[in-house]
Amino acid sequence: MSRYTQLPADWAAVSGVTQILNKPTLSTASATGEYTDILGLPLISTCGHSGLYSDLIGQPIISTVGHSGLYSDLVGAPALSPVATAGTYASLYGLPVISTIGHTGKYSDVIGAPVLGTVATSNNYGDLNNLPALAPVATAGTYSSLTGQPNLAPVATAGTYASLTGQPNLATVATSGKYTDLSNTPALAPVATAGTYPSLTGQPNLATVATSGKYTDLTNTPALAPVATAGTYASLTGQPNLATVALLGSTQTSPTHLHELLLQQLGRMLA
């Protein structure tokens, strides 16, 4: 913890440890904050202080309409026709003469309208003139009402195979779909229907290991050293005599631990 105490600086101090050295000389405005204490102030017009349009120098002369906004105060305004203010069709000059149908919208008021037949308004087929003579099928819509019908074979209406004439002689298999109904079928080997390996003929003589998959079923297997199956260092033959540090990995150990390691090495050497 520091033995010295930091004192705050004093702007007004003229001596001592709290005095601020090399202080800049400040203007009057920096102390008062008054706009009038600023040196070199620009000359501002009366309008700059009042903000009134009337204090502006060289104001433009504004006409009466500039203040009122009335169309009637415009100088040289054009004379408007009645339709400009009324906005009605009747106030237009030179209106065209519109016929009666222009007002009513009725077909009967059309001049030179064609004479319509009764069917034009009734929409009835019976009101047509010069109707053609229709055959019975035109209104009945049935096959039996046709004239000159062809002689159809029984199959045309029955739609069954049995109603056909001149049917071919089909073999039994054509309708049963069974393999046993085929004639001249080939002689199949047993494996063709059984589908098993024992049903094959001429099978090769497989060794026992081919089906068991066991290492012990192999013949002429090599004689393996004990380490091949044990996988431990102790099962190696011809082990080197290792120094204590090779086993401990350190130059410092307890006597008890060292004794145990020596016994373990001796046991491996005698194995």
N, C-alpha and C positions, 0 to 999 in steps of 0.2 A: 504494500500500500504506500503511495507517494506521501512524503512529508511536506510537500508544498500545496497551497490552496490556490486554484485558478480564480482571479478576480475578474469581474466583467469590465469591458472597456467602457469609458465614459467620454462621450463626444464633447462635452463641455469642459472636461478636465484640461488644465494648461500645464500640469506637471504631475510627477509621480508615475507609478507603474500602470495606472489606468488611463494615462494620456494616450490619445491616438496621434501618431506622428504623420506628417506629410498629408494633412487633410486638404482637399481641394477647396478653393474659394467658391462658395455657392452664391447664386444671384438672389435678389430680393424675392422674385416670383417663386423660387423653390421653397421659401419659408412661408410666404403668405398664401400661395396658391391662387392669387388674383390675376385675371387676364390683363388688367390694366397695368400690372407691374412688369409685363413682358416688354423688352426693349425692341424697337423697330416694328411696332404694330402697323398693319396695313390700314389705309383710310377706307372705312366702310360707309356706304351711303345710308341715307335715312331709311330706305326700304330694307336694307340689310338688317336693321334693328327692328323695325315695325312689322315687316312682312306684308304690308298693305300694297295692293295694286295701285292705289291712288298716289303712293309715294314714289312710283317709278318715274324716271326722267325719260321724256320722249315717247310717251304712251301713244299707241295708234288710236285714231278716232273710230269708235265702234258705232255702227248704225243702230237704228231703233230695233230692227229685227234681231240684232246681235244680243240684245238684252231680253226682248219679249219672246222671241222664238215663234211669232205668229206669221202665218202665210200672208195675212193682210198687210203686215208691215213691210213686206218686200217691195222694193222699188222696181217698176217695170214688170210686174207680175203679169203673165198672159191671162187673157179672158177665157175662162173655162166654160165649156158647153154644159147644159143641164145634166147630161149623163155622167159627167165627171164627178158631180156631187151626189146625184140621185142614185146612180148605179143600177137603174132599172132598164129592161129591154124597151119599154114604152117610151123612154126619154131619148132614144136614139133618133137621129134624122135619117130620112131616106129608107125607112123600113120596107122590106120586100112584102109583096102580097102573098100570103100563105093560103093555100087551098083548104077546103073544109077538112079533108083527111089529115092535114097537118096538125089540126087541133084535136079531132076526135080519135084518129088512129083506127077507124073502122074500115074493113074491106069494102063494105057497101058504099062508102063515100068515095071510092076510087073511080075516076072518070075513065070510061072505056074498059072496065073490068071484064074479063072473059066470063062466059056463062059456064058454070061448073055443073058436071053431071051429079046425079044423086049420090053416087058412090064416093065422091070427093069429101062429103061430110058424114055419110053413114058408115063408111069403111066396111060395107057388107058386100061379100062376093056375089050375092044374088042380085045386087043392083048394077052389076056390070052388063054392058050391052054386048051382043054377039058372043055369048058364052059358048065355048067348044063343048061337043058331046063327049063326056068322059067315059072310059071303060069302067066296068064294075070294080076292077082292082084299084082304080085311082082313089076310090073312097073306102072300100073294104080293107085294102091293105093286106089281104090274105093270099097265100099261095093257091088255095083252091079256087079263088075267083079269077085266076089267070085262064086265058083261052089258049089252046094249042099246047097243053102241057106235054113234056116228053114222057115216054114210058120208062120209069126208073126200075133198075134191078133191085131185088130185096135188100141187098147190102147198103143201098143208098139211104134207106130209112132206118134199117135195123142197126147198122154200124157194127156188126159182130163178125168175127172170123168165120163162124159156123154158117153164116148166110152167104158166104162166097161160093161161087160155083167153080169147078175145075181146080179144087184145092190140091196141092202137091202131097205126095205120101211122105210124111216126115218120120224120121227115125225116132225111137223112144227117147234118146238123149236130147233131142231138140226141145222137148217139153219138160223132161225131168231135170236135165242139167247135171246128171250124176256121171261120175267117171266109170262106175261099174256098168252103166248102160252103153258104153262105147264098145264097138266091135274091133277085133284085131289090136287089142292093147298090147304093148310090149311087156316082156317078162322082166319085172323089176328085181333088182338085188335087194336083200333084206334091209340094207342100210337106207334104201330109198323111202321106206315107210317107217322104220324104227327111228332113224336119225340119231343112233347112238354109236359111240366109238367101238364098243364090243361087237356090233353087227357088221363091222368092216371085215373083209377077207384079206389075207396077206398082210396082217399087221406086223410091224417090225418088232424084234425082241428088244424091249427097253430095259436099261439097267434100273436097279431099285431106286437110285437117286433121282431118276427122271420123274418119278411120281411122288417120292417122299420129300425131296428137296433138302435132305439132311446131309451135313458134312460127314457124319459118321458112316453114311452109306457109300461114300467114295472109296474106291480101291486105289492102292499105291499112294496113300497120303504120306507126305514127308514127316519125319520125326521132328517135332517141334521142341525147342528149348523151353524150360519152365517159364522164362520171361515172356514168351509168346502168348501164353494164356493168362499168367498172373498179372503182368503189366506193371510190376513193382521193381524198384531199384534193388531191393534185397534179393530178388530172384535172379539177378545177373551173376554170372560166374566170372572169375578173374577180376574182381573189383580192385581198384588201386587203394593203397593205404593213404587216406586223406589226413592232412594235418587238422588239429583241433579248430584252427581259425577257418578252415574250409567248411566245417560243419556249423560253427557258431555264427560266422559272418561278423564277428566282433572280437576285439582283443581283451574285452573285459566281460567276465561272467562270474557267477558265484561258484565256489568249490563244489557245492552239492550238484548244481546244474552240470558242471564239467564232468563230475563223476558219472552222472547218468548218461551223458553223451558218449563217454568212453565205453561204458557197458554196452550201449546200443551198437557202437561200431564193432566191438569185440564179438557181439552176437551175430552181426552180419558176416563177419569174416569166418566164423565157425559154421555158418549155415551151409 
